Amino acid sequence: MEERIVVDPVTRIEGHLRIEAEIENGTIKDAFSSGTMVRGLENIVLDRDPRDVWAFVGRVCGVCTSTHSLTSVRAVENALGITVPQAAELVRNIMANVLYMHDHVVHFYHLHAFDWVDVLAALKADPDAASDAAKQLSPWRNNSAGYFRSIKERITRLVESGQLGIFANGYWGHPAYRLSPEQNLIAVAHYLDALEWQKDVVKVHAVFGGKNPHPNYLVGGMPCSINLNEANAINAERLAFVRKILLDAQTFVNQVYIPDLLMVADVYKDEWASIGGGVSNYLAYGDFPDNGYSDPDSLKMPRGIILDRDLSRVYPVDAQSPDEIREFIRHSWYKYSQGDAAGLHPWDGETTLNYTGPRPPYRHLDVTDKYSWIKTPRWKDRAMEVGPLSRMLVAYAAGKEPQKTLIDNTLSRLGLSADALFSTLGRTAARGMETKLNADWALEYLDRLVATIPTDPRMANTEKWDPEQWPKQAKGVGLTEAPRGALAHFVVIENNRVKNYQLVVPTTWNASPRDPDGQRSAYEASLIGTPVHDPKQPLEMLRTIHSFDPCLACAVHLYDEKGTFVHQISTF
């Protein structure tokens, strides 16, 4: 028996995503991913001063806040040949470390956990047994029987009130849940702990960038002053405050997030370490420079590509080469002046909207034609996955430390081989492993910043800020590793203004529709072969899609709730 189910919108993500899946005999045999919103930020920044663009593109999203601003200033710096002072580079790294920790913890607990955790099952837990189990995992201060008892009482009151609030509308009781009642109670308690923790860690962005979300950046450096003895600058007291936050974050990651991740992985590994692999190619631009971003050999997260899951070799990537990265629109609601079959390098990219899809209410997308607002990027005509898994795989294949040892130890702890990385569970575990690394690196960078300030406290290089010094035309590319994957901004500057600007974001790589050759991108490919116990409660589908941490940018999208889908799934 075959049927097509529709999940629209997929929730617990940033933005608006529609997934249509064809199920045959309880297994997904085909899938289609559609981005159902459009922003057009590339058009908004045209003809602006390139030094101002970071403030506009930073508003792509309020969750991956700061990463687009950083990528934008890097693009302009690349175009104009601007070198960033060491102190400013260290501050940028610390802010990126904090973004990773905040983003990944929020994703695991508040966007992805309920794919693995049954909240209502926690009501059957014995708080004393939960405490004993939690203490076996870590020395976290809240792992007491009294604390778990209080959490169970809070959840009980919610259930008895009939108003589950943040826990409403889940697939509780679904047979795909595997955790014990005590493990569910541990996870629910730490979900609430993470809500409190995430409010504090982002204060680091406010110290260095003035606010969060959307902290301030500056072409040529950072718009803050550091002087250990100056009351009106970032001084010794403020840096001590940052250190305390980073130490607390490291504790939370090591004593809460990582133990919970290992607990979940240990329970689900027999099935989910072999499901959801999807495409077999992985791309990472790399990030966290130790010697300036222009030196790729100094990146803590290395740059490169893995092809066909072959971990014996890392291929180089050149984002500036017109022969490597191109974007296609054969199945996207845009048009190119060269026709729909063309593939354009982003420096030559075009963002011309061309909606030809159905008007709501409609049953299904016409997947033989255009069906998404997301373009389809390819590297040498190959589909790529980007994100934490790609970064960790590239580092592992390159023999990069401490990534290689951390991956080997984690696999050994779970009794798994490296092949298990190519899965839904592997993708989820990779995110946790790199969070641990970022917690360590943030403190390392802070120590280096404190050591650098006495000899070179400069936070900006303004030598080329005068547009009179700029060439008539310049091209630049800014590369980062956003929490969700390889991110690039491409800028063409002409007569001191933005002539063209294109963003190729992580979800463009992962969530895009098929290319002109019919190749699936990462989301669509990852769902093939996924079992679905109940098409009206597609928990298994959500597990794999959420493992990518989808982010389609914040926007308003209205939809007729009386649409005539085969199933209109209410997700949470």
N, C-alpha and C positions, 0 to 999 in steps of 0.2 A: 504494500500500500504506500502511495506517495502523496505528500501534501506539502504546501508551502506555508510557512509561518512567518509572521512579520512582528518584529519588535521595534516599535517606534513610538516614543523615543527610547533609546537605550539610556537608562538613567544611572546615577552615581558616576557620572563622568562630567567633563567640562564641555558644554556645547550640545549639539543636536546630531545624533547618529541614528540611522535606520539600518537594520539588518533584515534581509529576507533570506530565508534558508529553506532549501528543499530537503525534506526528510523522507527516507525510504527505509522501511523495516526498522524504525527506531534509531537510525543513524543519518547524520547530515551528509548528503552526497554532493551538494553544491550550495554556494552562499554568495550573497551580493551585499556590498557595503556602500552606503550612500550618506554623504554629508549633506544635510538638508537645510543648510543656511549659507549665507554669503556675506562677507564683510567688505571686500574691496579696498583694504588698507593700502595696497600697492598704488591705487589711483589717488587716494587721499593725500599721499605725501609728495605727489608730483609737483615740480616747480617750487619746492620749498628749499630753504637753506639746509644742506645736508647735516649741519651740526645740530639741527633741531629735531631730526627725524626720530631719534631714540625715544623722545617723549610721546610721539604718536604710536609707534609700533609697540611700545611697552604696554599699551592698552589692549593688545591682542587678547590677553588673558590676565585675570587677577590671581590665578593659582600658581602658574609658572612665572609669577611676577619677577621682573628684573632681567630674565634671561634674554628676552627680545631686545631690551635696551642695550645690554652688553654686546649682543651680536651686532646691533646697528652701529654702535660707536667703533667696534672693531672693523666693520666694513668701510667706514669713512676713513679711519686711520690707515687701513690698507691702501685705499685709493690715493691718499695724500702723502703717504710715506711718513707717518707720525709714529714715533717711538714713545711708549708709555714708561714713566719712571717706575723704578722697582717697587717703591712703597705703594703706589697706586695699584700696581699689578697684584700685590699681595692682598690689598683690601678687596679687590675684585674677586680674588680666589676665595677669601673668607666668606664673602657674601654669597658666592655660588655654592660653597660647602653648606652653608646654612639653608639655602634654597633646597638643595638635595635632601637634607635631613628632614626638613619640614614637609616637603612634597611627598617623599616616599613614606614617611610615617603616616601622614594623613591618608595617603592612598591605601596602605595596607589595612588600617583599622576602619576608616570611614567610607571608603569606596569599594574595597575588595573583600573585607573580612566576612561579610554576610553571605558571600558565595561559599564559604567553608564553615561558618559558625551558625548554629541554630539557636537563636535567642531564647525561644520558648523552652527548649530542652534544658537550658540552664536552670529552670525552675525545679528540676528534679535532682539537682546537685546537692551533695552533702558539703557544706562550707568547710568543715574540718578536713575532709578528704581533699577538697580543692586546695586548701592551704598547704597540706602535705605535698601534693603534686607540684604546686607552684614553687615551693621551697626547694624541690629537687631540681627545678629548672634554673633558678637564680636567687640571689639575695635581695631582690627588690623589696623596698620598705613596706609596700602595701600588700605583701603576700601573707597576711595574717588571716586566721579564721574569722575574727571579728569583722575585718574589712569585707571579706567575701560574703559574710552573713548580711551585712548592710546592703551590699549590692543586690543580693537575691531578694531582699525585702523591697528594695526600690522597684525592681522589675516586677515583682508580684503585685505591688500596688498599681503599677501601670496596667497590667493585664486585667486586674479586677475592675479597674475604672472603665475598661472598654476603649480607652484612648491610648494607643501604644506610642503615639508621637513619632520619634525618630525610628522606632522599631516597627512601625506599621507596614502593612502591605508586603510582607516578605513571604517566601515560600516555606515557612516553618513546617517541619514534619516531613519535608521532601526526603525520599529514600536515599538520595545521593549524599546527604549529610552523614559524616562518619565519626565526629568527635564524641567523646563521652560527655555526660552531663557536667562533670567537674571541669573538663577541658573547655566546654562551652562557657561555663561561668567565669573561668580565668580570662578567656578572650573578651567577654562582655565587660568585665571589670577594667581590663586594660584599654578597651575602646574608650571608656569614660576617662581613664587617666590620660590618654593621648589627647582628648579634647582640651584638657587643662594645660598639658605640656606645650602644645603647639602655639598657644597664645604668647608664651614667653620667648621661645627661640627666635621668633621673627623680630624681636627687639634689636637684634644685631643689625638688621637692615636699617632700622630707624637711627641707630648710632652713626653708621657710616653714610647712609643714603638719605637721611632726613625723615623718612617715613616708610611705612609698609601698608598696603601694597604700593607698587610702582615707585621704588626709591629712585633717587636722582643719580644720573650718570653724566659724564662729560667727555666729549671727544678730546683725547689727549691725556686722560687720567680720571680722577675722581674729584667731585666738587666739595671736598671737605678738607679741613686743616688739622694736622696732628702736631701738637706740641705738649710734651709731657707736663710742663709746668704752667700752662696757660689756661686760665679759667674759661675763656671763651672758645677754646678749641677742644678737639678730642684729646683729653689729657690722661694722666696716669690713672685717675679715678675711673674714667670712662672705659679705658682698656681693661682695668680690673673687673669692671662690670661685665664686659664682653667675655672675659675669661671664665667668670663664674657661669654664665649662660652656656658657654661651650662645654664646660665640664659637666654641667647638669644634663646637657643634651647627650654627651657621650655615655653617661650613666644610663639614661633612658634607653638609648639604642642598644647598649650591651646587656642590660638587665631586663628589659621588657620586650622590645621589638624582636631582637634576634632569637631569644628563647621561645617566644610565641611562634615565630616563623618556623623554627625547627620542630616545634610540637605539631604544627599543622602539616608540615612536610612529611614527618614520620608517619602520620596517620594515612595520608592520601597518596604516598609515593608509589604504591603498587599499581595504581591505575593512572594517576595524572602525571607521572614522570615519563609517560609514553604517548600522551595525547596533546594535540595543539601545537605541534612544531611548526607547521606551515612552510613558508619558503625556506630555502636552504642556503641563502646568501645573507651576509651580515655586514653592515656598514657602520663605521665610527669615525668621526672627524677628530676625536681626541680633545682633551682639555686639561686645565690646571697646569699652566706653564711654570716651570721653575726658572726659566731664563728668557722670558718674553715669549709671546705667542707666535712670533715669527720663526721660532726655532722648534719645529715639531719633535725633535729628538728629546726635548726637555719636558714633554707633556707627561704628567703622571698617568693620565688615561691616554694610551697610545692611539695613533691614527692608523686606519687600515681597513682592509676588507677580507672577509672569509668567504670563499666560494665552495659551494657543494658540501658544506659542513666538514671541510678538510682542515683540521686543526694543525696540520704540519706546515702550513704556509700562510703568510699574511701578505696580501697584495697592496700596493700603494694606491692612494686616491688623490686626484688633483681636481679640486672643485672648479678651478679656472679653465680647465680644458674643455673646449666645445665638443670633444669626442667622447667625453665621459658622462657628464650629467646632462640629461635633457628631460623636459616635461612634455607630456602628451595630453591631448584633450579629446581623444576619440570617443570616450564615454563620459565626458564632463561637460557641464553646461557653460562652455565658453566657445569662442571661435578664434581661429588664427587667420591672419592675412594670407598665409601660405596653404591654408586648407587643414581639414581635421586630421589628416594623416601625418602632418609634420610633427617633428619633435624639436623643441627650441631650448637652447642653453639659456639659463635665467638672465644673463646679460642682454639677450635678445628677446626675452620673454614678453608676452602680451597678456593683459588681463581684461579681456573684452567679454562682458557677460552675454550669454545667449541661452536663455531658458527655453527649452523645447519640451519639457516634461508635462505630465498630466496635471490637471487642476484638481485640487481636493474637492470632494472626497474621491479617492480612487482606490482600487483594490490592490494592484501591484504596479511596480515600476516596469517600464519597458527596458529590460536589461540588454536587449539587442542593440539599443541606441544609447543616448546619453542618459545617465541616471544618478549623477552626483555633482555637487559643487566643488569637489576636490579634484585637482589635476592629478596626473599620474606620472611621477618621476621615475626615471630608470638610470642605472649606472651601466653604461655600455650595453644597453637594452636588456639588462637583468633586473628582476624585481629584488628589492633589498628589504630586510627587516632592520629597524634601528631601535635603540633603547638600551636599557641596562644590560640585557642579555648580550646584545651585540658588543657593547663596550667590554664586558667581562670576557667574552669569547676572544676578541681581538687581543686583549691583554694576555689571556691564557696562552693563546697560540704563539704570541711573541715572547713568552717566557718572562713577562713583566712581573716584578715583585712590588708590593706584597700580594698582588692579585692571584698569582698562580698558586702560592701556598694556601691562601684563604680558600680558593675553590677546591683544591685537593683535600684540605681538611674537612670542608663541609660535605663533600661527596663521601668521604670516608666515614664521617659521623652518621650519614644516612644510609650507608651501605649501597651506594649507587656508583655507576660508571659515568664517564664524561658524556656518554650518549644521552643521559637523562637531562642534560642541560637543554636539549632541543625539544622543549615541551612547555606546556602551560605552567607546570610546577617549576621548571628550570627558569622560566622568565620571572616568576614571582620570587624565587630564591635569589636570583642575580640582583634584583632591586635591593633586597635586604643586605646582601654582602657589600654592595658598593656604598650603602648608607653607613655601614660600620667603617669603611675606609674614609669616608668624608668626615665622620666624627673625629677620627684621628688626625686627618690632614688639616682641619680647621685650626686645631691647637698648634700644630706645627707651623702653619703660616702666621699665626698670631705671634709666636715666639720670634720668628724671623722678622716680622714687622717691627716689633719692639727693639730688636737688635739693629735694624736698619735706620730707624728714626734719628739717632744721634749724629750719624754721618751724612745721611741724605734724606731729609724729611719731605722732599718735593712730592706733591700729589698731582701735578699736571705739567705737561709740556705744551706750551702755547706758541712755540716758535713758528708754526705754520697756521696760526689761527686767522691771519690776515688773508682774505680771499684774493687780494692782489698778487699773492705769491703762488696761487694755485694755477695749474695748467688749464688750458681752455677746456680740455676734456680729460677725464680720469675715470678709471673703473676700479672697483674694489669688491672684495668678498669678505664677509665676516663669518667665522665659523665658531660654533660652540657645541658643547654637548649639553643640551637642555635635559632636565630630568627624564623626559620621555624620549630623548634620542637626538640624532644628528640634526643640527639646526644651521641653516645658512641664510644670510641676507646678501643680496647682490645689488650693488648700486652703480649707476652710471651718472657721473656729474658732468654737466656741460654749462659753461658760462656761469659757474658758481651756484648752479641750481640742480636739483634732482631731475635728470632726464628720464631715467627708468629705475624702478625699484621692484625687486621680486623677493618674496619670502618662500623658501622651501623648508617647511617645518616638519617635525617628526611624524605627525599624524598624516601629512601629505604622503610620506613614504608608506606608512603602514595601512592607512584606511582607504587608499585610493581605489578607484574602480579598475577594471581590466585595461590593459594597454592595447594598441592596435593589433598585436599578435595574439590576443586572447589570454595572456598571462595574468594570473591572479596576483594581487598584492597580498601583504602579510595577513590582514584580518580575514579576508576571504579564504586564503589558503589554509589558515590555521584551524578553521572550523570543519574542514573536510575530515570525515571519519569520526567526528565527535558523537558519542551516544546521547540521545535525548529520551529520558524516561517518560516524560509527559509533555507533549508539544504545547500545552496550555500553561505549563510552568517550566520554561526552558532554562533551568538553573545551570545546567552544564554549558550551554552556549554562553551565558553571562560570565562564567568562570574564565573561559578562554579570552573573550573580548576584554574583560576587565583586567586581565593579566598584562595587557599592553598599557594600561592607564590612559584610555583615550582622552584626547583634549582637542575638541574641534572649535575652540574659542567661544567666548561668551557672546551671545546675541539673542535677540527676541525672535521667536518663530512660533506663529500661531497655526493651529491645526484643528480641523473639525473633529470633535470627539465622537461624532456619529459616522465616521468613516466606515466603509464596508470591507474591512480586511477579512481574510479567512479567520484570523484570530487577532484581536487587538490586545496585546499583552500589557498588563499593568505591572511594571517592574518597580523596584524601589531603590 
